[in-house]
Structure formats: structure tokens, C-alpha cells
Amino acid sequence: MKYKDIKRAKFLSRPNRFIAHIDVEGRTEICHVKNTGRCRELLIPGADIVIQEVKHPKRKTNYDLIAVYKGHKLINIDSQVPNKVFHEWLSKSELFQDIGFIKPEFRYGSSRLDFYMESGLRKVLVEVKGVTLEEKGVALFPDAPTDRGIKHLNHLCQALEQGYEAYLFFIIQMKDVLYFAPNHKTHPAFGQALIKAQEQGVKILALDCQVEADSIQARKWVEVRMG
């Protein structure tokens, strides 16, 4: 996926989860943050960031915050991008071949799962989660408690009983991590639900990404460790 009209800037502060104050070419501006998660280890005063200029008469800001440098590592924090990355990756994947039908935002029970696909006789449900938290080389999810995530896992387990294949893909929005693990410390219940889902047959997979200032794409498989 490519971005247009990219600029470098400095992060100053985040008065609420939707906006940030940034320094662009010596000017203080208000920027929309495209991630409502905490991102506390990333959005620290003085951090180098990547923004996209998006001018529209109905917008309150002219910029979107796309990515943050953590040392030399560039981490994409755009919460809308994991589904797009996964969709682009599908066309190159050997895991799902001859896909005859694909529907994003598929309603299953009281959830909207990210994708429903048909490949021959296979009926596949896929939920996608973006990962922006990294500690000591380990990619972790979630960075805040997510009851919605547990609900999605429970529905994927129910779908197995009805003959669907069920997948949960973690799109790690950076590269060069050691492995992926559930963030038991932040949300033990999600970690337990993930282990239970795997035991019941939900396939838990993780892909890292090649992240540039103006692009992001899936790169390679990352080991998933539940412990």
C-alpha cells in the first residue's frame, strides 16, 4: 500500500486519543491520529514521525499521523492499514488459492469479521489485528484491554463448529521482530482466549511488514508463541 503527500514531523503531545500536536517545518499543527490505541511507548515528546497531508474542506486537520520512529525502527500505526495489507497479500499467498469470492466486513452473529472467503468448497472466516507494540524485540497484542477482540475469538470458535475454517492474522506493522506473543500482562483474558481458540482449531498466524515512510506491505511469517 502506498501513501501520497508524506512529510516528516516531530511529535509534541497528544491531548486526546484522536489528535496530536506536532511540529511541521517549525509550525505547530494539529494532526489526526489514525490509531485510538495507547501507543504510549511510541508517542513521546520529540519523537520523529511521518505524517500525510490530507486537505479537505470538511476536515478539522490537514494531517494524519501515519508512522513513528522508535530509534531506527519505523512503525506504522495506521489502524486502517492492516486489512488493506492483508488483502494485498492474499493475491500472492499460497495459503489461499483460487479464491472465488471474498467479502470484507462479513457479519457473523453479533460481530463483523474482517473477511469471508470461498475457495472451492472451503468457507473461510478471517479476522485481522494490527500490531504496533514491540518490547525487547517481541511483538505484542493488545496494547490495551480488548473485550471486542475476545468476542471475535469466541465467534471464530463458534464458526468452526458450523464447518468454517477460521483464521486470526496478526499484521505486525514493523519488521525485524523476534516473534509474536499475546500481551498477557496487559490483558490476561485475551491471552487465555487466544490459547483456547488455537486449541479448538482457529489458526493463529502473524506476518511482519516492510515499512517505509510512504508505503507498507506484508513481508514474511513471524513465529507465534503463546507462552
Secondary structure by P-SEA (a helix, b strand, c coil): ccccbbbbbbbcccccccbbbbbcccbbbbbbccccccccccccccccbbbbbbbbccccccccccccccccbbbbcccccaaaaaaaacccccccccccccccccccccccccbbbbcccbbbbbbbbbbcccccccccccccccaaaaaaaaaaaaaaaabbbbbbbbbccccccccccccccccaaaaaaaaaaaaacbbbbbbbbbcccccccccbbbbbbcc
